[in-house]
């Protein structure tokens, strides 16, 4: 076993653990940390649906994507070997209906498709969720064709070291990931937790490639369809989680973007609500009627000022916990360019900043877990926080 097996926090119920206070820990990470207890209040409530995971839970964002090309079996394996508590997959379909793991259906930047002259004619422009994109898209490839491509680093300018692994892995199917998780779970004597996102579900439903039904079939086939199964389902479109609630009992999480944004299914349905409406008490009551958790952007937990520095935490954690909703915000990364301004160090945007300080500020709000590109860093920060 590697780091997570020996040094991760003691296993506790995500929803049953008490929130540690900044005063007890002596944390001094600026105004956000100092005010966290006052803003968030006491411990989170208990409920019937409990998942035995450490608090804070460290979720490997697209695998160990800080070190390997994202959404590859190599990235997932490294995250698990590091000790990540949960591994994330994003799902999009192929032309023949297979679910594959890519952050987007546009695979221009994450595969070597541009180097394949036999697919040059597949380059096209599409409107996906109201955004015009030009490139190559998974829904225009059969699985057999997609498997001729190789994965590569998405942000090589920031993570040049990751380009060493370009071409090493293919695009995995979700079924391959489920088989991998089964094998690793047997080898380790404990389940491998997954965090599975349906990407652009309304768009894919509109072209006859709905995600929810094939996902439910795979979950049932591999025994992950129950409310205590080691999997979280997630989507930025609440209606996708409502659909999944009718198909399986697996825990469901509604992802939330910026406060002024609207979920795309709301846009299509003419629903005027924004994310700001969904994080108000009535919005949270509605989410709690079909989901067990929230995946908010970190700015909904602690907003930034005009200079990019953290300000005072919102009441989102307190309000969500009052409705027994687990909170898994996104995304922590080690590089300066992704950190709040008060935790950047030096002038190189690609250099690592004071990421441990940033983790302390966010953990102090009482969140249940966090998505990170760097699971080893997240595990050390979580261990420090709970020590």
N, C-alpha and C positions, 0 to 999 in steps of 0.2 A: 504493500500500500504506500501511496505517496502522501503528500502533505495533508490533504483533507481528512484522511483516515485517522491520523494520530493527533492533529492539532485543531480540528474544527470544534466549535462550541458543542457542549453536551446537547444531545438530541432532546428537543422539547416540542410541545404542540405549538404550531404557528399561532393559533388563536388563543391559546391558554396561557402564554407566558406574560409576565409582567413587564412593562416598559421600564428600562433602567433610566434613571434621571441623570441629567448632566451634572447636577450637584454631587451626586454620589460618585460619579466617575472623575470629577475634577476636570472636565473637558473645557477648554477655552478656545473654541474655533470661531470667534467673532460673534456679532450680534445674533446671527441665526441660532447658534448653539446655545448662547446664554438665555435666549428667550424661549427655547423649545418646550420646556416643561410648562411654563406659564400658558403657552398657546395650546398645547396638546392635552394636558390633563393627565389622568392616571392610566391604569392598565387597561388592556383591551378585554372585551367580553369573551366569554366562552360560547360554544355552540355545538350542535351535534356533529356537524361535518368538520372533523379535525384531521390534520395531516401531520404525521410525525416528521417534522423537519426542524433543523436548527433555526434559531432566531438570532441575528438576521440571516435569512436564506440567501445564499450566493447563487445567482442564476447566470450561467455561462451564455452570454449574448451571441447567438449564432455559433456557439462553441467557444473555443479559446481564440476568438477572432483577432485579438491583439498580437497573436504569435503565428497564426496559420491562416491561409485563405479561408474565409468564412463559409459556413455550411458545407463542409467536407467531412468525411469520416475521420480524417486526420485532425481537424479542429475539434470535433466532438470527443475523440479519444483523448487528446491532450487535456481538454477541460476535465474529463472524468478522472484522468490520472492525477491531475492537480488537486482533485478533491471537491470540485464544484458539486453543489447539492442538487442542482437541476440544470439540464441542458436544453437550450432553445432550438426549435426548428420553425422556419417560415415555409408555408406550403403554397405552391402554384401548380397548375395542371399542365400536362403535355397534350398534344393534339389528340392522342388516343386515350386520354382520360386517366393517366397515371399521375399521382401526386409526387412531386419532387421538391427538394429542399433548396430554395433560392429566396433571397430577401425580396426580389422583384421578379416579375415575369420577363422584364427586359434584362437579358443576359449579356449585353454588350460588354459591360465592364467587369463581369465576374467569370467569364469563360474566354477561351481562345477562338470563339466563333468567327471573328473577323479574319482570322488566318486560314479559314476553310473556304477555298474558292467555290466548292460545290454548293455552298449555302449563300453565296453572294446575293442571289436573287431574292432571298428571304428578308433582306433588310427592308424595313418599311416604316411608315409613320402611323401611329395609332393615338387615339385619345383614351387614356386610362384614368378614371376618376376625375375627368375634367382637365387633365394635363396632357399636352401633346408631347409624345415621345417618339424618337426615331432610333431604330436599332433592330435587334433580333429578339424574338419573344418565344417563350417556351410553348405557348399554345399553337405555334406554327411548326413544331417539330414532333415527330413521334418519339417515343422513349428510345427506340433503337438508334435514331439519328442523334438524339441528345447525348447518348452514351458515347458517341464518337468524339465529343468535345472534352476538354480538360478545364478544370477550375483554375482561377488565378486570383491574385490579391486585388481587392477592389480599390484601395487607396494607396498605391505604391509610392506616391510622393511622401506620404506620412509614415508608412511602414515598409521602408525599402527592404528590411531584413526578411519580411514575409515573402518577397518575390523569389527567394531561394526555393520555395515550395511550389511555384507556378508549374502547372502541368503534371503534378504528382497524383492528383485525385480526380475522379470523375464527379459529375453531379449525382448525388445519392437520391434514390427514391425514399419516400417515407417508410415504405415497407422494409427496405434495407436497414433503415435506422431502428425500426422496431425489432428486427431480428438481432441487430447488433446489441441493442439494449437488453434483450432476453439473454444473449450469450454472456454479456458482461455481468448481468444481474446474478446469473447462476455462478459465475466464477467468483464473484465478490460476496455472495451470500446475502445480498440485499438488493432491493429493486433500484433500477436506474430511472430517476425521475426525468420527465420531459415536459417542456413548456411549448405548446404547439399553436402557431398562429395561422388562421385563414387569411390570406392576402387578397385584397380586392374582390371579396366574395360576390358583390352585386354585379361587377363587371363580368366575372366569369360565368355567373348564372345567366347573364344576358346573351352569352354566346354559346350556351348549351353545355358548359363545363362546370356546373355547380360543384363546390368543394365539400359541402357538409355531408352529403350522403356517402360519397366514397371514403371520407375520413371516418365516419361512424362505422362503416363496414370494416375498416382496418382496425379500429379500436376494439370492436367486438371480436374480431378474429384473433387478436393478441391479448385479450383479457384486460383491456384498459377502459372499459365502458362503465364501470361502477363509480359511485360517489367517493369511494375510498381508494380508487385506482391511482397509481403513481404518475399522474399526468394532469397538467393544467391546459385547458383550451382557452384561446384568447383571440380577440379580433378588435380592430378599430371600428367595426360596424356592429353595433349592438344587436341588430336583427340576425346576424350570423350566430351569435351565442343563443339567441332565442330559438333559432332553428335547431341548434345542437342540443338544447335542453329537451326538445321533443324526441331526439334520437338516442341519446345516451345520458347517463347520470354523472359523467366525469365532471370534476370541478371546472367552472367557467370564469373567465376574467374579461372585463371590458377595458380595452386600451383607450387612453385619452391623450389627445394631442394638445396643442396650445389652446388657451382659454377662449379665444375668439373664433376658433375653427368649428366646423360642423362635420360630423361623421358623414361619409359619402351617401350612405343609405338614407340619412335624413334629407340630404340635398335632393335625392331622387324622389323621395316621398313627399317633399314639400313641408317637412317638419322644420319649423323655424328655430328649434332649440340649438344652442351652441354648447360646447364643452363647459363653459362657465355656468350654464343652466344645469348641466348634469352633475356638477360638484356641489350644487346647493342641496339642502336637505331633501327637497321633494324629488330632485334628480337622483340622489343616492337611494331614496326609498324605491324608486322605479327600478334602478339597476339591481338592487337587492332582491327584487321579486323574481329574477331569473338567473342571477349570477352570484358567485361567492367571493369575487374579488375585483380589484381595480389595478390597472397598470398605467398610472399617470406619468406623463413627462415630469422630470424632477422639478421643473419650474412651477408646477402646480402644488408642490410640497413646500418649496422655498423659492419665491420669486427672486429675480435679479433686478438691480437698479439699472439706470441708463449706462453705467460704466461696466455692467456685467458682474457686479459684486452681489453676494447673497444678502438678502434683507431678512425681514421677519417671517418665520414660518406661517403658513395659512392654517386654518382649522381642519383641513381635509383629512388628516390622519385621525384626529379625534372624532370627526363626524362619520367617517367611514367605519371606524371601529365600533361606534355606537350602533351601527347596523350590521355588525359582525362580518364586515367585508375585509378581507385580507388586502394589503397594499404591497405591490411589487413594482415600484417605479423604475424608469429607465432614463439614461444609460450612463454608467460610469466608465471612463476611459482614462488612461494614465497620462496622455499627452496634454501639454499646456493648452493646445487649441481647443480642446473639449472641456476644459475645467472652468469653473467660475473664476473671474479675474483675480479675486483675492487669494486664490490658491495656485496661481501660475508662478513659475520661478524662471528668471532669466528672460531672454528675448527670442529664443528659438521655439517656434510654435510646435515643433515635433519632439522637443525634449520633454522629459517627465517633470511634472510639477509636484506640488504638495498634495498628492492624491489622498494620503492618509488623513490629512486635515479635512479634506472635503468629505470623505467617508464619515468622519466623526460628526460633522455637522448634520448630514442627512440621517445617520443612524439615530442621533439624539432626538429626532422628531417622533420616533416610535414606529417607523416603517417596519414591515415584516420581512422584507427582503429587498434585493436590488439586482438589476441586470448589470453585467459588467463584461467588457471585452477582455479583461485581465483577471481570470478567476483566482490566481494565486495571490494577487494583491488584495482582492476583495476578501479572501479567506483570512489573510493576516489582519486586515482592518477589522473584520468581524470578531476575530479572536481577541484583539486588543480591546475592543469595545465591551466584550462580555467578561473580560478577565476580572 
